[in-house]
Amino acid sequence: MQLDELLARPGLPPSTRLCVLAVACIWRGDWQGFGAAAAVARARGVGRADLEEALLQAVLFCGFPRVVTAFERLGQAWPAARPPRGGGLPRTEQLAAGRTLFAAIYGRNDAAVRAMLRDHHEELHDFVLEAAYGRILSRPGLPAAVRELLAAGTLAAMDQERQFVAHARGALRLGATADELREVLRTVFGDGASVERWLHRVRR
């Protein structure tokens, strides 16, 4: 599906769809696709800050090396007037915000998931709560439901089924619709049976 055709689809704001597409391209190392998404976002008046937030979030899923390259490519397609900075919650609020967001996403599974993380390694648990959720995912630059849709799309591209299901359900808990989730998957995979297969995993 061509990018203009994809953006003309109803069910997902173009800004969200472009962020989903950009992060999927980061994971795949599709730098031509990423550059095209950034250029279209600039041409359509999408806030550069939206892409910056998507890239910061992508560190948690795609890793530092890919995101460093993504910021370089973003700078080529859309130079910033000055280096972006800030935008997070005050440090004193981050941990509480991270815990609250984690609980909202995982619902009744909150304690069980945290226990699993502790069993893997206490440092992993603390990093997830403090850095991933408190410092990055709680940033107010994107709504929480949009961040969860981005997470679900990225995890589907990565073929991480269990984590995809958790974040897809988290997106729905935070106010995203089933149609928005379907459009996220169409953005990642195009039309086809794979979209319905992923949605079926959320319904089980």
Long-range contacts (C-beta under 8 A, 24 or more apart in sequence): 1-190, 1-191, 3-36, 3-37, 3-40, 6-186, 6-187, 7-40, 7-44, 9-183, 9-186, 11-179, 11-180, 11-182, 11-183, 12-180, 12-183, 12-184, 12-187, 14-44, 14-46, 15-41, 15-46, 15-47, 15-50, 16-146, 16-149, 16-150, 16-180, 16-184, 17-183, 17-184, 17-187, 18-44, 18-46, 18-50, 18-51, 19-50, 19-51, 19-53, 19-54, 19-142, 19-146, 19-150, 20-149, 20-150, 20-153, 20-184, 20-187, 20-188, 21-187, 21-188, 22-51, 22-54, 22-55, 22-70, 23-54, 23-55, 23-57, 23-58, 23-61, 23-62, 23-150, 23-153, 23-154, 24-153, 24-154, 24-157, 24-187, 24-188, 26-55, 26-58, 26-62, 26-66, 26-67, 26-69, 26-70, 27-58, 27-61, 27-62, 27-66, 27-154, 27-157, 27-158, 28-157, 29-66, 31-69, 31-73, 34-70, 34-73, 34-74, 35-73, 35-76, 35-77, 38-73, 38-74, 38-77, 38-78, 39-77, 39-78, 41-78, 42-77, 42-78, 48-74, 48-78, 48-80, 48-84, 49-84, 49-87, 49-141, 50-141, 50-142, 51-78, 52-84, 52-141, 53-87, 53-139, 53-141, 53-142, 54-142, 54-150, 56-136, 56-139, 57-136, 57-137, 57-142, 57-147, 57-150, 57-151, 58-154, 59-136, 60-132, 60-136, 60-137, 61-151, 61-154, 61-155, 61-158, 62-154, 87-139, 87-140, 87-141, 88-135, 88-136, 88-138, 88-139, 89-134, 89-138, 89-139, 89-140, 94-130, 94-134, 94-135, 94-138, 95-129, 95-130, 95-134, 96-134, 97-133, 97-134, 97-138, 98-129, 98-130, 98-132, 98-133, 98-134, 98-135, 98-137, 98-138, 99-129, 99-133, 99-134, 101-133, 101-137, 101-138, 101-144, 102-128, 102-129, 102-133, 104-144, 104-170, 104-173, 104-174, 105-148, 105-166, 105-167, 105-170, 105-173, 105-174, 106-166, 106-170, 107-169, 107-173, 109-166, 113-166, 143-174, 144-174, 145-171, 145-174, 145-175, 145-176, 146-176, 148-174, 148-176, 149-176, 149-180, 149-181, 149-184, 150-184, 152-181, 152-184, 153-184, 153-185, 153-187, 153-188, 156-184, 156-185, 156-188, 156-189, 156-198, 157-188, 161-201, 164-198, 164-201, 165-201, 165-202, 168-202, 169-202, 172-202
